[in-house]
């Protein structure tokens, strides 16, 4: 495995996470200050209402770019061009159809459906422009991920970081000036369109043999491309079911205040979870390249070493975030009353299961093996939402989170089975570390439950000390328990070879 390539993408992902965290830190307080809780909750609901369109984009660009990478690393240039042409033809057709279908929003009573206080026409224009941004983002994502094919995925990520930062630079001033929701959405659309055009030109310059064209498309490639794309679409649809639709559901059943509590608490956890995603996403191209080269020994080593690092970080980051939540809410939003200890604990357990689950299915979708997990995910999350309705009515936010936690656990266990089947006779994968993680998280929740339940009553410095102490203690336990010394030795050995220390005479 190429640690240099992983390191470059890891650095690019780090920058992307910093920009995302900045967005999460700056936009909510700006919206709350300028518009108040009710209108901010409505902006979140409108954004969630159009997010389902992202699923098609995810399915198409993910399958197409990974299949191109596999073919390209096997020296199959003609097959690479055929997959690219088929993907582009489908993409252009989809963009045209979606642009026309989006016009239907001007005939829908969004204000009544989503319990909005916004004028109906403003809500309709907001949804339409956000939908157009999703359509434009199809091109941006397609070419941004195409850099993986030629072995420089970090370049596409860095361009994505730049465009995301430009969106933030436009959004915050517009929000603070009380711009209309359509104007805020329009700023996002403009940056996305410019970014897509820039990527097309840059990729064509670096890879002239893969310059975008439709002329390599051949009969039969439509079906062979759409089937796996549909599976990826189902997989990403599950994210919409678990992130966007719950916000709409809570808006209807509990009101905008519950949506804000759910959103800001999840945002705090997502900040720490992004640290874990950095590693998971950084190894994705390496998995695809090594799978294309059929290098099972490197794949197994990548699986085991990355798993140890993920397991090392999950307990301290999750439990530390739980303890730090009331202080962060007060510093960030000046609304410490939004902290709900039991909901926060349940959400932390759910996030910890999600984090290790994402590491496991990285090996499925980075090798274009997503058929089983896509069907399971869409079925599981659809069932979860049906069960969540009475659970939310019964115990509100806690009811939804308990349901979510159970369904995430079921999917993780199934993924362990799928990964064992992927490696087959090539390697034996040990499931015990994941089970040990369950034990550590449950023990940690039991140990920290009392301080977490009363921590909001303490002084701010004491809250910070407790959160830091909880993080450090849990980190030491995880480091020893998951035997990370071997990974540290490997990484240090690679670093020493790349940057040898000079002696005193050097």
HELIX and SHEET records of a PDB file:
HELIX    1   1 UNK A    3  UNK A   50  1                                  48    
HELIX    2   2 UNK A   51  UNK A   53  5                                   3    
HELIX    3   3 UNK A   54  UNK A   72  1                                  19    
HELIX    4   4 UNK A   77  UNK A  101  1                                  25    
HELIX    5   5 UNK A  102  UNK A  107  5                                   6    
HELIX    6   6 UNK A  110  UNK A  113  1                                   4    
HELIX    7   7 UNK A  120  UNK A  146  1                                  27    
HELIX    8   8 UNK A  153  UNK A  176  1                                  24    
HELIX    9   9 UNK A  181  UNK A  206  1                                  26    
HELIX   10  10 UNK A  208  UNK A  210  5                                   3    
HELIX   11  11 UNK A  221  UNK A  253  1                                  33    
HELIX   12  12 UNK A  256  UNK A  282  1                                  27    
HELIX   13  13 UNK A  284  UNK A  292  1                                   9    
HELIX   14  14 UNK A  296  UNK A  333  1                                  38    
HELIX   15  15 UNK A  336  UNK A  338  5                                   3    
HELIX   16  16 UNK A  341  UNK A  365  1                                  25    
HELIX   17  17 UNK A  371  UNK A  423  1                                  53    
HELIX   18  18 UNK A  424  UNK A  426  5                                   3    
HELIX   19  19 UNK A  432  UNK A  454  1                                  23    
HELIX   20  20 UNK A  455  UNK A  457  5                                   3    
HELIX   21  21 UNK A  460  UNK A  481  1                                  22    
HELIX   22  22 UNK A  485  UNK A  498  1                                  14    
END                                                                             
